[in-house]
Structure formats: C-alpha cells, structure tokens
Amino acid sequence: MTDSTSGLQDVARFTEGFGRLRTEIAKVIVGQDEVVEELLLAIFSKGHCILEGVPGLAKTLLIRTLASCLDMSFNRIQFTPDLMPADITGTEVMHADPATGERTFRFLPGPIFANVILADEINRTPPKTQAALLEAMQERQVTVGGRRHELPDPFFVLATQNPIEQEGTYPLPEAQQDRFLFKIRVKYPQWDEEYSIIRRTTEEHETTIGSIFNAQEIREIQRIVRRVPVAEPVVHYAMRLVRSTRKDGEESEATPDFVRDYVAWGAGPRACQCLIIAAKAKALLHGKDHVSIQDIKAVAHLVLRHRILTNFHAEGRGFTVDRIIERLLETTPSEEPSALSHGEVRKVLRP
C-alpha cells in the first residue's frame, strides 16, 4: 500500500465486500454476528478454522450458507468412526481399456477436491483419518500412490466439532490443530435471537442466497490483506505474547508464574504468523490501512486457544485456556509508539 489512493480503494473494496457477505448470510443465520465475522476473517486471511459448540447451534448451516455466497465448489465430509483416509483424499482404481485390454491405474479424486470443505464433526473420527487432512491443509495437495495431486485454489477447510467432553469424540492431534488459523467458539443464542430462530424455522419461509465472490475475487482480497503494513513494535508485541506461553527457551525466566503452573505446552512460531495475518484482516475490516496492537489483541483468543495445552493442575482448578490468554493480554507489555496509535504509520515503518 505505498500509494495512498490505491490503499484507500483496497480498504473500501474489502469493507464493502465484507458487508455484502454479512448481509447475505444474515438472510439465513439469526444472530451469531461475532461468529460470522470471525469466520469471514479466516476466509480473507487464507486460513482454515474450527467451529466448536454443542450440537444444534447452526454450525453446519452457517458454513453451508457461506459456501452458497461464494461462487466456488463445495463439498461436505461427514466424519464418522468408520471413515477411512481414502474416503477423504481419493484412491487409485484399476481401469481396463475395452479396446486393447490394457489395465492401468487411474486416480479417483475424493471429496477433498473442492474450494470449500465442510469437515462436519471432525472429532467423531479417529486421529488416523483426521490426519488425512494434514497434508491438504498445509501443502494444498494430496499424495496418493506416490503421486501428488494439486487442490483447487483457493482452498479452505471449515471444520465443526463437538466439545471433547461429549461421548464418542476424539481429540485432534496437536500438529493438525496448529494448521487451523482460528478456533471459534459458538455459543447459545440470546433470548430474542432464539425467538427469531423458532419463528423463522417453524413457518413457511423461502430464502434466496446470492453469490457475492468468485475464486478470483477471493484471491484478490487475500492479496490485499497481505499488503497491509505492520510496524515493527506491533510484530514485537505479537512475538512477546506468543513467547510468554512457553516455559522453555532463552526467555523462560520471564515466563509468568501462571503459565509455569498451568501450561503444559506453549504456542509455536506459526501462532505469530497467524496473529499478524489475522490482525491485518481485522484492521481492514475496521477501515484501517495498518495494523495496531489492538488488532493483535482482538484476534488473540481465536489464534491461541487451540495452540496452548493446559496441564492437569489447570483442569483441576478450572483455569481455562481462554482465561490464560486473558491474563497474558493483561500482563504482556506493549511498546506501541504514539505515532502508530494516531495512524501515522509511515513514520514508524521501514522503507
């Protein structure tokens, strides 16, 4: 965003597109404004996300509605205990040429080959099958029979999961959780929202959803997000926040006592990357052409809650991951210059 006019136009395009998407989604989804915003931030940041909540909170409906607003391919994968990795990625099948009788192997693509993937109840299947998504999420490809097969671009995995305390669920492997940009908590609706849901779903009601973006437009928005400038003090704050979750390393002496007492495993470098890219999208959402420390704080829970592993002391005392993150936000020092807080970004950016 070196040219101010171009930068303002990019910001306007982002906020206008965001508003149109929210309007279309609101035709089907009642309330859940915060969840909708967080889900769209993940899409514009080119990230995957998990929606966690008890059954019946419209997690699947929300993702289906979002897919209807995007002119891109969409597949739903229902995760069950008997689902196999090949059921997701695809497999090679024997093909016989009727003319020559020659037999060859052909790749039969699985449902993973789509722009938007709804991984429904992802923690209902064992870790072996969950891990089938790992290469796809990180490399945007799958390997079957020694051959690599590229996935469509853009590519998003939007997973729903039930709380792990519910019967018949398996925890996601830490390496797989780290590939998700966000973990979004879906809560029960408010009184007036639940009333609207009941009235809307028990009466004759038809809704038409319009397509807002195609694949090319989504890729362009993702490029706009990555061009948002971030000052060095803001990057340093994100690093301090993440490094404060670790009990090992060169700065372990400065680790807060509550982290030493309640955290078994801290967040890795990918958390810093996710904080920055998500904060860029958050800044654009509010019409800004730069990232501030407040933007980092706004996405901290979404980025960190599935990257910090608590120990049994925390579980026994009810010290949740979100409470740990809240304490970190309160205690992590910031060095945001006054110039940055007033929007004078170019004075603190390196050339």
C-alpha positions in Angstrom: 0.0 0.0 0.0 2.7 2.5 -1.0 0.2 4.7 -2.9 -2.3 6.2 -0.6 -5.1 6.4 -3.1 -4.7 2.8 -4.1 -4.6 1.8 -0.4 -7.9 3.6 0.3 -9.5 1.9 -2.6 -8.3 -1.5 -1.4 -9.7 -0.8 2.1 -13.0 0.3 0.6 -13.2 -2.9 -1.6 -12.6 -5.1 1.4 -15.1 -3.4 3.8 -17.8 -3.3 1.0 -17.3 -7.0 0.2 -17.4 -7.9 3.8 -20.6 -6.0 4.4 -22.3 -7.7 1.4 -21.3 -11.1 2.6 -22.7 -10.5 6.1 -26.0 -9.2 4.6 -26.4 -12.4 2.6 -25.5 -14.7 5.5 -28.0 -12.8 7.8 -30.8 -13.9 5.5 -30.4 -17.5 6.9 -28.4 -17.2 10.1 -30.0 -15.3 13.0 -27.6 -13.6 15.3 -24.1 -15.0 15.8 -22.7 -11.8 14.4 -19.3 -12.3 16.1 -19.0 -15.9 14.8 -19.9 -14.7 11.3 -17.2 -12.0 11.4 -14.6 -14.4 12.7 -15.4 -17.0 10.0 -15.1 -14.3 7.3 -11.8 -13.1 8.7 -10.4 -16.6 8.4 -11.6 -16.8 4.7 -10.0 -13.5 3.9 -6.8 -14.4 5.7 -6.5 -17.6 3.6 -6.8 -19.8 6.7 -8.7 -22.8 7.9 -10.8 -22.7 11.0 -12.7 -24.9 13.6 -16.1 -24.0 14.9 -16.7 -25.7 18.3 -20.0 -25.9 20.0 -22.7 -28.3 21.2 -25.0 -29.8 18.5 -27.9 -27.7 17.2 -26.2 -24.3 17.1 -26.3 -24.0 13.3 -22.5 -24.5 12.8 -23.1 -26.7 9.7 -25.8 -24.3 8.4 -23.5 -21.3 8.7 -20.8 -22.9 6.7 -23.3 -24.1 4.1 -24.7 -20.6 3.8 -21.2 -19.1 3.4 -20.4 -21.6 0.7 -23.7 -20.5 -1.1 -22.4 -16.9 -1.0 -19.2 -17.9 -2.8 -19.2 -18.9 -6.4 -16.8 -21.8 -5.7 -17.0 -25.6 -5.4 -18.2 -27.0 -2.1 -18.1 -30.5 -0.6 -19.3 -31.8 2.8 -17.5 -34.6 4.5 -19.4 -36.2 7.4 -16.8 -37.6 9.8 -17.8 -40.9 11.4 -15.9 -43.6 13.3 -15.6 -45.8 10.3 -14.4 -43.1 7.8 -11.1 -44.1 6.2 -8.4 -41.7 4.8 -9.0 -42.8 1.2 -12.7 -41.7 1.7 -11.4 -38.2 2.0 -8.4 -37.9 -0.3 -9.4 -40.4 -3.0 -7.8 -43.6 -4.3 -6.4 -45.2 -7.4 -8.7 -47.7 -9.2 -7.9 -50.2 -11.9 -9.1 -49.2 -15.3 -9.2 -51.6 -18.3 -9.2 -50.3 -21.8 -12.1 -52.2 -23.6 -10.3 -51.9 -27.0 -6.8 -53.1 -26.1 -7.5 -54.8 -22.8 -4.6 -52.8 -21.2 -5.0 -52.2 -17.5 -3.9 -49.0 -15.8 -4.4 -47.2 -12.5 -6.4 -44.0 -12.5 -6.8 -41.6 -9.7 -10.4 -41.1 -8.5 -10.5 -37.8 -6.6 -12.1 -37.7 -3.2 -14.4 -35.0 -1.7 -11.3 -33.0 -0.6 -11.0 -31.7 -4.2 -13.2 -28.6 -3.8 -12.6 -24.9 -2.8 -14.6 -25.1 0.4 -14.6 -28.2 2.5 -17.1 -28.7 5.4 -15.4 -31.2 7.7 -18.5 -31.9 9.8 -18.0 -33.2 13.3 -14.3 -33.7 12.6 -13.6 -35.1 16.1 -16.1 -38.0 15.6 -13.4 -40.0 13.7 -10.1 -41.5 14.9 -6.9 -39.5 14.6 -5.6 -41.6 11.7 -8.4 -40.3 9.5 -8.3 -36.8 10.9 -4.6 -36.7 9.8 -5.6 -37.4 6.2 -6.4 -33.6 6.1 -2.9 -32.6 7.3 -1.1 -32.5 4.0 -4.1 -31.0 2.2 -4.4 -28.2 4.8 -0.7 -27.3 4.8 0.5 -28.0 1.3 -2.7 -27.6 -0.7 -2.1 -31.1 -2.2 -2.6 -34.8 -1.5 -0.3 -37.6 -2.3 -1.9 -40.9 -3.4 0.1 -43.8 -4.8 3.3 -41.8 -4.8 1.8 -39.1 -7.0 1.0 -35.5 -5.9 -2.4 -34.0 -6.8 -2.9 -30.3 -6.5 -6.0 -29.0 -4.8 -8.1 -26.1 -6.1 -7.1 -22.5 -5.2 -8.5 -21.1 -3.0 -8.9 -24.0 -0.6 -10.5 -23.8 2.9 -11.2 -26.5 5.5 -14.0 -25.3 7.7 -14.4 -27.9 10.4 -17.1 -28.3 13.1 -16.5 -30.2 16.3 -18.4 -31.1 19.4 -16.9 -30.4 22.8 -14.4 -33.1 23.7 -16.3 -33.9 26.8 -19.1 -35.4 24.8 -19.3 -39.1 24.3 -17.9 -40.5 21.0 -15.3 -37.8 20.3 -11.5 -38.0 19.8 -9.1 -35.1 20.4 -7.4 -33.7 17.3 -3.7 -34.2 17.1 -1.7 -31.1 18.1 0.0 -30.8 14.7 -3.3 -30.8 12.9 -4.8 -28.2 15.3 -1.8 -25.9 14.6 -2.8 -25.9 10.9 -6.1 -24.2 11.7 -5.9 -20.4 11.8 -8.8 -19.9 14.2 -10.8 -21.9 16.7 -14.2 -20.2 17.0 -16.5 -20.9 20.0 -20.2 -21.0 19.0 -22.4 -20.1 22.0 -26.1 -20.4 22.7 -28.3 -17.7 21.1 -29.7 -14.8 23.1 -33.4 -14.8 24.0 -34.6 -12.6 21.1 -32.4 -14.5 18.7 -33.8 -17.8 19.7 -37.3 -16.5 19.4 -36.5 -15.4 15.8 -35.0 -18.8 15.0 -38.1 -20.6 16.2 -40.5 -18.3 14.3 -38.4 -18.5 11.1 -37.9 -22.3 11.1 -41.5 -23.2 12.0 -43.2 -21.1 9.4 -43.2 -21.2 5.6 -40.1 -19.2 4.7 -38.1 -19.2 1.5 -34.7 -17.5 1.2 -32.6 -16.9 -1.9 -28.9 -16.5 -1.3 -26.9 -14.6 -3.9 -23.2 -15.3 -4.9 -21.0 -12.4 -3.8 -17.5 -13.5 -4.7 -15.9 -16.0 -7.1 -12.5 -17.7 -6.7 -10.6 -14.9 -8.4 -12.1 -12.2 -6.3 -11.3 -14.1 -3.1 -7.7 -14.5 -4.2 -7.5 -10.7 -4.8 -8.9 -9.9 -1.4 -6.3 -12.2 0.2 -3.6 -10.3 -1.6 -5.0 -7.0 -0.3 -4.9 -8.4 3.2 -1.2 -9.4 2.9 -0.3 -5.9 1.7 -1.4 -4.2 4.9 1.7 -2.8 6.6 2.7 -3.8 10.1 5.1 -1.7 12.2 8.0 -3.4 14.0 6.7 -2.7 17.5 3.4 -4.5 16.7 5.3 -7.5 15.4 7.4 -7.5 18.6 4.2 -7.4 20.7 2.8 -10.4 18.9 6.1 -12.3 19.5 6.2 -11.4 23.2 2.6 -12.6 23.6 3.3 -15.9 22.0 6.7 -16.5 23.6 5.1 -15.8 27.0 3.2 -19.1 26.6 6.4 -21.1 26.6 8.2 -22.5 29.6 11.4 -23.3 27.7 13.7 -21.2 25.6 16.0 -18.2 26.1 13.3 -16.1 27.7 12.0 -18.7 30.1 13.0 -16.7 33.1 10.4 -14.1 32.1 7.6 -16.6 31.8 4.6 -15.6 34.0 4.0 -17.8 37.1 0.5 -18.7 36.0 2.0 -20.1 32.7 4.5 -22.2 34.6 1.8 -23.5 36.8 -1.0 -24.3 34.3 0.6 -24.7 30.8 2.0 -28.0 29.6 2.8 -26.8 26.0 3.0 -23.3 24.6 2.3 -21.9 21.1 4.9 -22.2 18.3 6.1 -19.7 15.7 3.1 -20.4 13.5 1.0 -18.6 16.1 2.9 -15.4 15.5 2.3 -15.7 11.8 -1.4 -16.3 12.3 -1.7 -13.4 14.7 -0.2 -11.0 12.2 -2.2 -12.1 9.1 -5.5 -12.2 11.1 -4.8 -8.8 12.6 -4.3 -7.4 9.0 -7.8 -8.7 8.1 -9.2 -7.3 11.3 -7.7 -3.9 10.6 -9.1 -3.8 7.1 -12.5 -4.7 8.5 -12.5 -1.5 10.6 -11.4 0.6 7.6 -7.7 1.0 8.6 -4.7 0.6 6.3 -2.3 -0.5 9.1 -2.2 -2.9 12.0 -2.3 -1.8 15.6 -1.7 -3.7 18.9 -5.4 -3.6 19.5 -5.9 -5.6 16.3 -3.5 -8.3 17.6 -5.4 -8.4 20.9 -8.7 -8.7 19.1 -7.7 -12.0 17.4 -5.5 -13.4 20.2 -8.2 -15.8 21.6 -9.1 -17.1 18.2 -5.4 -17.8 17.3 -4.1 -19.1 20.6 -6.8 -21.1 22.3 -6.1 -24.3 20.3 -2.3 -23.8 20.4 -1.9 -23.8 24.2 -2.2 -27.1 26.1 -3.0 -26.9 29.8 -1.9 -29.4 32.4 -4.0 -31.3 35.0 -3.5 -28.5 37.6 -5.3 -26.1 35.3 -8.1 -28.6 34.7 -8.5 -29.3 38.4 -8.8 -25.6 39.3 -10.9 -24.6 36.3 -8.2 -22.5 34.8 -9.2 -22.5 31.1 -7.1 -21.7 28.1 -9.2 -18.5 27.4 -8.5 -17.4 31.0 -4.8 -17.9 30.5 -4.9 -15.9 27.2 -6.8 -13.1 29.0 -4.1 -12.9 31.7 -1.4 -12.8 29.0 -3.1 -9.9 27.3 -3.2 -8.1 30.7 0.4 -8.7 31.6 2.3 -8.6 28.2 3.9 -5.2 27.8 3.4 -3.2 24.6 5.7 -0.6 23.0 3.3 0.9 20.5 4.6 4.4 19.6 2.3 7.4 19.8 2.7 7.9 16.1 1.2 4.5 15.4 -1.7 5.0 17.7 -2.6 8.1 15.8 -2.4 6.4 12.4 0.9 7.9 11.3 2.1 4.5 10.0 4.7 5.7 7.5 6.7 7.3 10.3 7.4 4.1 12.0 7.6 1.7 9.0 10.9 0.7 7.5 11.3 1.6 3.8 
